[in-house]
Amino acid sequence: MGGGLGFLLLLIFLCVRVWVRKAKVPSRSGAQLVCKPSALATYLESQCQALKSLCEASWPWRALPTLQTLASMMGPLDSRVHFVRTYLQLSDEGLVALDWAVGPAQQKRRQTSTICSTPVLLLVPNSFGKVTRNISKLCHVALLHGYHPVVFNRRGQNGCPLSTTALQPYGDPADLREAIQYIRSQRPGALLFAVGESTGAGLLFSYLGECGSSSHLTAAGCISPIFDPRGWFEAGCPWLWQQLLLMSQKVWLSRFATVLGEVLPLDRFFGGQSLRELEEVLFCQAQTWDLYWERNNPLRDVDEVAVPVLCICSQDDPMCGAPRDTLPRDLFETNPYFFLVLTQGGGHCGFFKDSLGGAFWSHEVLLEFFHSTVDFLLTEDKLKGQAKKRGPRPVLKVTQDRSGCRQESCCPHNTPDIYSWQRSYTH
């Protein structure tokens, strides 16, 4: 499979080589920040230097969003990052995997006090399985900035065993909610941030909307989110991506064909010619397509989101067809919790700074957003006094005790103390 992808990349390169010489490279321009005017928005614009810097690679490849996307989603992983996996048994006996990223500096730091105070960055990859270069690079950068990154792997994906016949629907946050509760039980004093990639952002949206002010997150970010997944499944993404994703899904599910074949018509799955057909086979045996999306639309509870969320999108995103037509600008212009960074180039999750092998501009923006948000909230607490005396404000209230660990009320859905060594193990 790896050789086939390499050949595909080479073929695309040869086909566009002549065109590149004639292509008009977009002019240098900063990112556009779309949001509702607020004190936090003003603070972000003044403090986030990455928003003012060049948001696109200053070389000809930025005129080729498809190659940027391929390099981001299917390029080699960052060899400087290693993962320690924890399997978590869920309430229905299903399994999800949490991959804790570690680097040389992280391996030397094992003191309890350090672990308590180190902020955790939860990464939600796309819904098609493999960890991408975009995710692994973000893990490396986050480690350098003092975060402890952890990657959430769905049931049966990225080497996680499938212990039940239940798969995770597109926008059902139940598994993610339990994973976050477990993380909080293991890192009770740590600030928690989250980033969703591509279709993984939909799962993060669902979680934030369903849990509201009990999400336990300080802030969140989404890289190239698909805001209208139902329309995306129905219209079909461009041919190249349709074929790659179809192949990926069929290869992934072939590992579990024996057990899932007892409850699903897998002959229809493997014969499917569109992503919609595959999704219907997996999740619409006992419900209609309309009901499925009524329950799994990522933005169904968006008005309940109660933490700052930064979305980074490109106008030349090749996977979303016409991003301008699918961007919910009204959401960002009317909801004080949502911020949109809109760039001219970058493809899908391919916001490279200088070259296809270089750093990601989007990672710098997200980490700066998290840092600036925390600074703003703490400054507000100092200026306004105790949080109880404050009136309603469009930002999350964060308090800290003397040890620097955040104090939070428990999420009503679960409680951290339900987890023990009997429900998770690490290798």
Steps between C-alpha positions, in 0.01 A plus 500: 500500500790735583661433158173579324471832675860581412433426134187716513699791644765461230235490227336818628838669518584416138157612379520843661872572459454702184191674641688612809735713291205691362286507810433833658606479861259671741624825643636523851220571739415446863217291630152640536353472848120467494329535838252696704655813654589436864770570754653157435500557123678833544755339730567216255553737209753699699686208662501217242799587287451192280174652372694798367776300334502331162230234497606321183817338371696752295582261220322353192358195678249716681323532165437124515266434792462132407870432550502695824212287621667174398822603676307588814270199516724226359854624544749333736437532873733701720772257612579712806170408664426164659175383654411308813159340455228463759193286425184619668204270548175689456171453682369263230826299505625660182862615474659826396872576500677808635849556359707722730771679302846504656829653391851496652423787738165349595660166589731668752216686670316261728438697819140495624485877542616552142240258365231675701579843360579402140208598273353214298428536129245246377517435125200359312616367159278468196238226504680282245752346736870563456691772682611754240817703462300804605416336835850363567660840422255669734598253772866594455435874508271463801771310689745783432245748638456308824179309426440129550327391175272198489332360187147357521455186287149376425382142536683273258714778355876551491564155644240523776318165541130478425354329806133550408302525178415864577687759295508871576252709296623821343382746765443284809727638776430228760840329461687829493317612812611192692857543376507860624368394837779244521763758404371732771523220755864446406590871472265664752699824524575554132337746264343310210494617139379314189560515124291324235631425152275490190203270568632455854401860565138391462536267797654783703215736403247239614675455833525873568134555414370205698702571816480881486658661805586154639742412219802552730693658210668838530499558122481298178617520141396344169722463192306488172168391655218376279203703621237324288595130500160385376531719192859382462394134504208560265677719245816294515844651534720536188593176319857466628399529864193284453714214370767533767246510782298212356813287478603598852161413647477164324852398600429600860171310529637188330684429828166454677300349214440170678340640814324796339370281218262343752318831558565704185454438126870532421451393139331836448779674691785361294302555181421861589615770259444805720569606857128537557439134413764390748361724775146372443608137518683555830248716683162509328378142531255588779437867418448726200767722349306806618479376858869408499600858422243644734689318776853550362508849352812649669337844533168378640577645847743769394316766704598311817876526439653690792876515427696697239542302176738596219439355151763522226370463144634564152312634201675249271411191706483220236305255717207729572421589140391865541604604854351846456155346460528273805659736754239606759620859525194596702619265776826690536347843458231447766639247751767651730660161564589424136793646309583431135843544344440500124798476266532520122714187479592195700288221356346258750709490820802606291590838647875473446725796575780456247499160334318168494754363748499800731303620797127574504386858542167372636671335797660826606167680476317240711758491778518880507120509516500269802771698676336835432158373608633385837685830549185694420285299739745531786535874434123535507488321835756737645327810367150402596576327829326180590305330224180504705485878484523505123203531269456265201793517257553318172808311623571206727576578865816334626621502859819360645598386844838559665660205321401634159260216427160587357195440716192371316165354583434147383329437167144376559542221244774312685723535802881458489516250786320226302833418335759271651788283385245228428353703213822614332851378446808642334767339288 
